[in-house]
Amino acid sequence: MQLPTPNPTIFFISDFVRSTHRTLHQVDASAFAMGDQNARAAVKEVIGRNSFTDILVNDTTGKLALMTGQDPRNPVDFGPDIKRLAKALSS
């Protein structure tokens, strides 16, 4: 019996979000509050990745599908809940 192959688009997005979440948790909040440049750069990176997540999840052009080797005419529909949450990340 062979395990199912995960959809590359969903795998990419979940890995991207997981990596972003991990980066955020590694930021020292007190260092950020004190103006530490590394902490501020990490938060800036997380903010940029959140915006990119919103762009990817709410993509209607098929570019995300192309980026992950899928058919751009049949992109993954993440559904309204995930799209709303992705939009909230970039707000």
N, C-alpha and C positions, 0 to 999 in steps of 0.2 A: 504494500500500500504506500502510495506517495503522498506526502503532505501537499496541501494546496499552495500554489505560488501567490505571494501577496501582490496586490496591485502596486506597480512601481510608483504611481503618483501618490497614493495614500501612504506608502512606505516613506517616500521622500518627505512629504509634509509632516508626518508624525515624527520622523527623526529630526527634522529642522526645528520643530516646536520644542521637542524634548531637549535638544542642545541649547536652545535659547533659554529655556527654563532653568537648566543647569547653570548656565552662565549667570543668570540673575541671582540665583541662590549663592553663588560664590562671591558676590559683591559684599564687602564689609560695609554695612550701613553707617557705622560710626566714622569710618575713613571717608566715605562719600560725603557725610555731613561736614567733615573737617576740610573738604575741598581737595582730597587726594586725587591726583590726575589719573592714576590707573583706575580707581573706582569710578570716576566720572566717565572715563573712556569706555569702561565696560557697560555702564548704564546706557551710554549713547549707542553702543553697539546693539544692546537689547532693544532699544526703541526703534532703531533702523530695521532690525530683524522682524519686529512686530509689524511694522508697516509693510514689509515685504511679504509677510505671511498673509496679511489682508489682501494684498494685490494678487497673490497666487491663488488663495482660496476663492476669491470672488472673480477670478479670470473668466471672461466670456469669449476670449479670442482663440482659445485652443493652444496658446503658447506654453502653458504649464504641461499640457499633454505632450507636446513636442519635446519639451525639455526632459521629460521622463520616459521618452520612447513610446508613447501611446498615440493612438489615432486622434488628431486634433478635431475631427468631426464628431467624436464621441467622448468628450471630456468627462471626468469624474464630477458628479454633482454631490457636493458636500452637504447639501440640505440647508434649510433656513437656520437651524440652531447653530451649526458650525460657522456659517457665513456671518451670522450676527455676532458671535463671539470673536471671530477674527476681526470684524469691523471695530469691536469694542477695544481690542488690543491697540489699535492705531489711533484711538481717540485721545 
